[in-house]
């Protein structure tokens, strides 16, 4: 990601009542909104739609969150969309967004609560295409304290385990699209990034990411900083760290027969691999 590639969005965010770290209740949400501008979402969805092709194919978004890119794909004519996510609150927000749409009576997608580690047990069918985009794959264990695996051997085994689950819900001959952040390349140890600015309670907030890459432990540390009203709020997350070539190898080890790369323009912050399951 680069400063130039991060969209800047001015909007109003309703803060929590207290003035401690909860004042900006979910700073990752703020950064997500700043990165995922309407223009960014449209650009991403058009690229994905061109690669997907057939509007009638069955598609599972296995990290659907609050609806990106499912909503945009729906607007581009894709009809058979299913979503899954491990966060119940994000799914509820997705449902609320759908309910507020003018076509809410015409679209009622199936949304399933499912962790990637239990995907074949939660999803009882296979799909023509499975999506895991928006650079989500490294965060699989990061949201519950103590769940992060330690050391490259354990981390790589964990990634392959999850990729096998994506393979299981992809039909023979089907495809799996997976995204990885562009800055995950060896030799990169630190990457500061200005995310954008927005209004919070009538005052401007500035958001930055500082990302550190430890290639020995294979842990990437994200420090999200929001400066607002003379205060600096910080929130840290960690994710697993591997590069695009390693991810391609993991996909083959998980059972996919072929892996190709979908070129993405500079204004999209992730690389995308397309893995095909043997027919």
C-alpha positions as CSV (number, residue, x, y, z in Angstrom):
1,X,0.0,0.0,0.0
2,X,1.2,3.5,-0.7
3,X,0.0,6.9,0.6
4,X,-1.2,7.7,-2.9
5,X,-3.2,4.5,-3.2
6,X,-5.1,5.0,0.0
7,X,-8.4,6.8,-0.7
8,X,-9.3,9.8,1.4
9,X,-12.9,10.0,2.5
10,X,-14.6,12.8,4.5
11,X,-17.5,11.5,6.6
12,X,-19.0,11.7,10.1
13,X,-18.4,9.0,12.7
14,X,-20.4,8.7,15.9
15,X,-17.9,8.2,18.8
16,X,-18.5,6.5,22.0
17,X,-19.3,8.5,25.1
18,X,-16.0,8.1,27.0
19,X,-12.8,9.9,26.2
20,X,-10.4,7.0,26.6
21,X,-9.5,4.5,23.9
22,X,-13.2,3.7,23.4
23,X,-13.7,7.3,22.2
24,X,-12.9,6.0,18.8
25,X,-14.7,2.7,19.4
26,X,-13.3,0.8,16.4
27,X,-10.3,2.4,14.8
28,X,-9.9,-0.5,12.4
29,X,-13.4,0.3,11.1
30,X,-12.3,4.0,10.6
31,X,-9.2,2.9,8.6
32,X,-11.3,0.4,6.6
33,X,-13.7,3.1,5.6
34,X,-10.9,5.4,4.6
35,X,-9.3,2.6,2.5
36,X,-12.5,1.3,1.0
37,X,-13.9,4.4,-0.7
38,X,-16.7,4.0,-3.2
39,X,-14.3,4.4,-6.0
40,X,-12.0,1.8,-4.6
41,X,-14.8,-0.7,-4.2
42,X,-16.0,-0.1,-7.8
43,X,-12.5,-0.5,-9.2
44,X,-11.9,-3.7,-7.3
45,X,-15.3,-5.2,-8.2
46,X,-15.0,-4.5,-11.9
47,X,-11.6,-6.2,-12.0
48,X,-12.9,-9.2,-10.1
49,X,-16.0,-9.4,-12.3
50,X,-14.0,-9.4,-15.5
51,X,-11.9,-12.4,-14.1
52,X,-15.0,-14.2,-12.8
53,X,-17.0,-14.0,-16.1
54,X,-20.2,-16.0,-15.9
55,X,-22.8,-14.0,-13.9
56,X,-24.8,-17.2,-13.1
57,X,-22.0,-19.1,-11.4
58,X,-22.3,-20.0,-7.8
59,X,-19.9,-17.9,-5.6
60,X,-19.0,-18.1,-1.9
61,X,-17.3,-15.1,-0.3
62,X,-15.6,-16.8,2.6
63,X,-14.7,-13.5,4.3
64,X,-17.7,-11.4,3.4
65,X,-17.6,-9.1,6.4
66,X,-20.0,-6.3,5.9
67,X,-20.6,-7.0,2.2
68,X,-17.5,-6.0,0.2
69,X,-17.2,-7.1,-2.6
70,X,-20.5,-9.1,-2.6
71,X,-22.7,-6.0,-2.8
72,X,-20.6,-4.6,-5.7
73,X,-20.7,-8.0,-7.6
74,X,-24.5,-8.1,-7.1
75,X,-24.7,-4.6,-8.7
76,X,-22.7,-5.9,-11.6
77,X,-25.2,-8.7,-12.3
78,X,-23.9,-11.7,-10.3
79,X,-27.0,-13.6,-9.1
80,X,-25.8,-16.6,-7.0
81,X,-23.9,-15.2,-4.1
82,X,-23.4,-16.7,-0.7
83,X,-21.4,-15.1,2.2
84,X,-19.6,-16.5,5.2
85,X,-17.8,-14.8,8.0
86,X,-16.6,-15.7,11.6
87,X,-17.9,-12.4,13.0
88,X,-21.6,-12.3,13.8
89,X,-21.6,-8.5,14.2
90,X,-20.2,-8.0,10.7
91,X,-22.9,-10.3,9.3
92,X,-25.5,-8.3,11.2
93,X,-24.2,-5.1,9.7
94,X,-24.2,-6.7,6.2
95,X,-27.9,-7.7,6.7
96,X,-28.8,-4.2,7.8
97,X,-27.1,-2.7,4.7
98,X,-29.1,-5.1,2.5
99,X,-32.3,-4.2,4.3
100,X,-31.7,-0.5,3.6
101,X,-31.3,-1.1,-0.1
102,X,-34.1,-0.3,-2.6
103,X,-33.8,-3.8,-4.0
104,X,-34.0,-5.4,-0.5
105,X,-37.1,-7.4,-1.6
106,X,-35.2,-8.9,-4.6
107,X,-32.0,-9.9,-2.8
108,X,-31.8,-12.1,0.2
109,X,-28.4,-13.8,0.1
110,X,-27.6,-16.7,2.4
111,X,-25.1,-15.5,5.0
112,X,-23.4,-18.2,7.2
113,X,-21.5,-17.8,10.5
114,X,-18.4,-19.9,9.9
115,X,-14.7,-19.8,10.8
116,X,-12.3,-20.9,8.1
117,X,-11.1,-23.7,10.3
118,X,-14.6,-25.3,10.2
119,X,-15.7,-24.2,6.8
120,X,-16.5,-27.7,5.3
121,X,-18.6,-28.5,8.4
122,X,-20.5,-25.2,8.1
123,X,-20.9,-25.1,4.4
124,X,-22.6,-28.2,3.0
125,X,-22.1,-27.7,-0.7
126,X,-19.4,-26.7,-3.2
127,X,-19.2,-23.6,-5.3
128,X,-18.0,-22.7,-8.8
129,X,-15.9,-19.9,-7.3
130,X,-14.7,-19.3,-3.7
131,X,-13.4,-15.8,-2.7
132,X,-11.0,-14.9,0.1
133,X,-9.9,-11.4,-0.9
134,X,-9.2,-8.0,0.7
135,X,-5.9,-9.4,2.0
136,X,-7.7,-11.3,4.8
137,X,-5.8,-14.6,4.9
138,X,-3.0,-13.7,7.3
139,X,-5.5,-12.6,10.0
140,X,-7.0,-16.1,10.5
141,X,-5.9,-16.5,14.2
142,X,-5.3,-12.9,15.1
143,X,-8.7,-11.8,16.7
144,X,-8.6,-14.2,19.7
145,X,-5.8,-13.7,22.2
146,X,-3.5,-16.7,22.4
147,X,-4.6,-18.2,19.1
148,X,-1.6,-17.1,17.0
149,X,0.7,-20.0,16.1
150,X,4.4,-19.5,16.8
151,X,7.2,-20.2,14.3
152,X,7.3,-20.7,10.5
153,X,6.6,-24.4,10.6
154,X,3.5,-24.1,12.7
155,X,2.3,-21.0,10.9
156,X,2.7,-22.5,7.4
157,X,0.9,-25.7,8.5
158,X,-1.9,-23.6,9.8
159,X,-2.3,-21.7,6.5
160,X,-2.2,-24.9,4.5
161,X,-4.8,-26.4,6.8
162,X,-7.2,-23.5,6.1
163,X,-6.5,-23.6,2.4
164,X,-7.5,-27.2,2.3
165,X,-10.9,-26.2,3.7
166,X,-11.3,-23.6,0.9
167,X,-10.3,-26.4,-1.5
168,X,-13.0,-28.6,0.0
169,X,-15.8,-26.1,-0.7
170,X,-14.6,-25.4,-4.3
171,X,-16.2,-27.7,-6.8
172,X,-14.0,-29.9,-9.1
173,X,-12.9,-27.6,-12.0
174,X,-13.8,-24.5,-9.9
175,X,-11.6,-21.6,-8.9
176,X,-10.4,-20.0,-5.6
177,X,-9.5,-16.3,-5.6
178,X,-7.2,-15.2,-2.7
179,X,-5.7,-11.8,-2.0
180,X,-2.4,-10.9,-0.3
181,X,-1.2,-7.4,0.6
182,X,1.3,-6.1,-1.9
183,X,3.9,-5.0,0.7
184,X,4.4,-8.6,1.8
185,X,7.7,-9.0,0.0
186,X,10.9,-10.2,1.6
187,X,13.4,-7.5,2.3
188,X,10.6,-5.2,3.5
189,X,10.9,-4.7,7.3
190,X,8.9,-1.6,7.9
191,X,6.2,0.3,6.0
192,X,4.5,3.5,7.3
193,X,1.3,4.6,5.6
194,X,-1.0,7.5,5.8
195,X,-4.5,6.0,5.5
196,X,-6.6,9.2,5.3
197,X,-8.6,11.7,7.2
198,X,-12.3,12.0,8.3
199,X,-14.5,14.0,10.7
200,X,-15.1,12.5,14.1
201,X,-17.6,14.4,16.3
202,X,-17.1,17.5,14.1
203,X,-13.3,17.4,14.4
204,X,-10.7,16.0,12.0
205,X,-9.1,12.7,12.7
206,X,-5.9,11.5,10.9
207,X,-5.3,7.8,10.5
208,X,-1.9,6.1,9.9
209,X,-0.7,2.5,9.7
210,X,2.8,1.5,10.8
211,X,3.5,-2.0,9.6
212,X,6.6,-4.1,10.8
213,X,7.6,-7.3,9.1
214,X,9.5,-10.0,11.0
215,X,10.5,-12.6,8.5
216,X,12.2,-14.8,11.0
217,X,9.1,-15.3,13.2
218,X,6.7,-14.8,10.2
219,X,4.6,-12.3,12.2
220,X,3.5,-8.9,10.8
221,X,2.6,-6.2,13.3
222,X,0.1,-3.5,12.4
223,X,-0.1,-0.4,14.5
224,X,-3.2,1.7,13.7
225,X,-2.9,5.3,14.9
226,X,-5.7,7.8,15.0
227,X,-4.9,11.4,16.0
228,X,-8.0,13.3,17.1
229,X,-8.6,16.4,19.3
230,X,-5.0,16.6,20.5
231,X,-4.9,12.9,21.4
232,X,-3.3,9.9,19.8
233,X,-5.1,6.5,20.0
234,X,-3.3,3.3,19.0
235,X,-4.5,-0.2,18.3
236,X,-2.3,-3.1,17.4
237,X,-3.1,-6.3,15.4
238,X,-0.8,-9.1,14.2
239,X,-1.1,-11.3,11.2
240,X,0.9,-14.2,9.7
241,X,3.6,-13.2,7.2
242,X,4.4,-14.9,3.9
243,X,5.0,-13.6,0.3
244,X,3.1,-14.3,-2.9
245,X,5.4,-17.1,-4.1
246,X,5.0,-18.9,-0.8
247,X,1.3,-18.5,-0.9
248,X,1.2,-20.1,-4.3
249,X,3.2,-23.0,-3.0
250,X,0.7,-23.4,0.0
251,X,-2.2,-23.5,-2.5
252,X,-0.6,-26.3,-4.5
253,X,0.2,-28.2,-1.2
254,X,-3.5,-27.8,-0.2
255,X,-4.5,-29.7,-3.4
256,X,-5.1,-27.0,-6.0
257,X,-3.9,-28.2,-9.4
258,X,-2.9,-24.8,-10.9
259,X,-2.2,-21.3,-9.6
260,X,-2.1,-18.2,-11.7
261,X,-1.8,-14.5,-10.8
262,X,-4.5,-11.9,-11.6
263,X,-2.7,-8.6,-12.3
264,X,-4.0,-5.7,-10.1
265,X,-3.4,-2.0,-10.7
266,X,-1.4,0.1,-8.3
267,X,-4.5,1.6,-6.7
268,X,-5.5,-1.8,-5.4
269,X,-3.5,-2.7,-2.3
270,X,-3.5,-6.5,-2.8
271,X,-2.2,-9.1,-5.2
272,X,-4.6,-11.8,-6.2
273,X,-3.9,-15.5,-7.0
274,X,-6.4,-17.7,-8.7
275,X,-6.1,-21.4,-7.8
276,X,-8.0,-24.0,-9.8
277,X,-9.2,-27.3,-8.4
278,X,-8.7,-30.3,-10.7
279,X,-11.8,-31.4,-12.5
